[in-house]
């Protein structure tokens, strides 16, 4: 599994990377623009991300905007449904408005509230079909 971790906070990046590196190759970027650029580059190289963990509140381009750009890129390439990368939004905000926006406007597959626990993350990966049950 190839994973893109998008998190502007150092400790958050390190925790997510530690949790996920046993499951695959992890790459880390610190804002939404880097996420979009990395996502596009991975597709152009023929090695797309299976999973994107995307923080909502970030400098430059926030997670909601980055998700819309990522889904727009997939749509342009004709990648829909099962072929799309799985996206888990991660945030410190347990806010229904952000949940609705991430799922319905952005096309997120899941939503986790910080601090993320390993068991919680692994369960989401199982639910998304990225880990065996």
Rosetta blueprint (number, residue, H / E / L):
1 X L
2 X E
3 X E
4 X E
5 X E
6 X E
7 X L
8 X L
9 X L
10 X H
11 X H
12 X H
13 X H
14 X H
15 X H
16 X H
17 X H
18 X H
19 X H
20 X H
21 X L
22 X L
23 X L
24 X L
25 X E
26 X E
27 X E
28 X E
29 X E
30 X L
31 X L
32 X H
33 X H
34 X H
35 X H
36 X H
37 X H
38 X H
39 X H
40 X H
41 X H
42 X H
43 X H
44 X H
45 X L
46 X L
47 X L
48 X L
49 X L
50 X L
51 X E
52 X E
53 X E
54 X E
55 X E
56 X L
57 X L
58 X L
59 X L
60 X L
61 X L
62 X L
63 X H
64 X H
65 X H
66 X H
67 X H
68 X H
69 X H
70 X H
71 X H
72 X H
73 X H
74 X H
75 X H
76 X H
77 X L
78 X L
79 X L
80 X L
81 X H
82 X H
83 X H
84 X L
85 X L
86 X E
87 X E
88 X E
89 X E
90 X E
91 X E
92 X L
93 X L
94 X L
95 X L
96 X H
97 X H
98 X H
99 X H
100 X H
101 X H
102 X H
103 X H
104 X H
105 X H
106 X L
107 X L
108 X L
109 X L
110 X E
111 X E
112 X E
113 X E
114 X L
115 X L
116 X L
117 X L
118 X H
119 X H
120 X H
121 X H
122 X H
123 X H
124 X H
125 X H
126 X H
127 X H
128 X L
129 X L
130 X L
131 X L
132 X L
133 X L
